């Protein structure tokens, strides 16, 4: 996890978002244990209650399960659930802005597909 915190958002929320990103990126998979509250608090010099609050949001969302005395674990299907929610959020919130930019710049489908292919090919060369 990145130790830098944004002052515009509560740390517990940023912590929650970082765990979500780890699940979406496959760093944490179904059944994997989250780093312990104590370890995260010590590593990032946070109050353990702040870490616990971030983790509790994940529990409340049904993404993580608390196992008493053992820790917190990613629920089966958490990534699928997150992908569905994130895709819908993108379509509802981000896509209209992207579409407006595409229209404003007068880009057409052919140019966009060419740019996608060019970016993909450049990525393969860097691998």
N, C-alpha and C positions, 0 to 999 in steps of 0.2 A: 504494500500500500504506500502511496505517496505521502510523505510526512508534512507537506505544505497544506495549510488551511486557508480557505477563502474567508475573509472577514465579513462578507455579505450574507452568509448563511450559517446557521448554527452548526457547530462541529458534529453533534450527534447525527444531524441530517446528512452531512458530508460523508461521515463514516458509513452510514446506511447506503448511500449512493455508491461508495467505493466497493462495498461488498456486492451490491447489485451488479456493478461492472465486472467484478471477478466472476460472478456466476454466468453472466452473459458471454464473457470471453472464454469460458471453459476452465478458468483457473480453479474454480471450485465447482465440483460436480455433485450430482445426487448422492446423498449420504456422507459427504465430506464434512469434517469438523471445521467450524470457524475457529480462527485463532482465539485463545481464551481472553476473557475480559481483562484479567490481570496482566497478561502479556502485552496486549494492545495498549492498555493504560500505561504500563511501564515504558514500552518502546517509544510511545509518542508523547509521554509526559502529560497524560490526560487523567482527569478524575475518573475512576472506575464507574461512577454513576453515569457519566457522559457516554462511555462506551456501552454500558448496559442499556441506556435509553435508545441508542442507535440500533443495537441488536434487537431490542424489544419491538421496534417498528417492523423489523423483518419477521418477527414471530407473529405480530398482529396482522401482517399481510399474508400469512400462510406460506412464506418462503422458507422459513427456518423453524426447526423444532427444538425446544428445550428438553434435554434429558437430564433429569435431576442427578447431580453428582458426577455427570459425565461431560456436560458442556452443551453446545449448540451445534446442530447439524442441518445441512441443506436438505430440504424436503424433496422427495421424488417429484419430478415434473416442474421444479422451480424455474429452470431455464426456459422451458416451453411456455409457462405462464408469463414470465417476464417478457419474452420475445413477443408474445401476442399483445401484451399491454403496451410495450414500447413501439411496436409497429403502428398500433392504433393512435398512440400519442403523436408519432411522426406524421401520420396522415392527417390528423386533426389540427396539429399546431404548426409543424415545420413545413410540410409540403405546400400549403398555400403561399408561404413566403418564398419558397424555392420557385414555385410556378410563376409567381409575380415577377421574380428576377429574370427568369427565362423569357417571359413575355416582354419585359422592359428592354432586354438586350437583343430581342429579336432572334433568339436562337431557335433552330428547328431540330426535329428529331434526328436527322442525318448528322448534324454537327455534334449533337450530344452523344450519339452512338460512336462516332469517330473518336471523340475525346475519351469516352469510356475505354475503347479498345486501345488507344494510345497509352492511357494511364496503366491499363492492365499489362500491356507489353513492356512498358518501362519498369513496372514492378517485378516482372519475371526476370528481366535482365539484372536487377539488383539482388536477386535471391542467390 
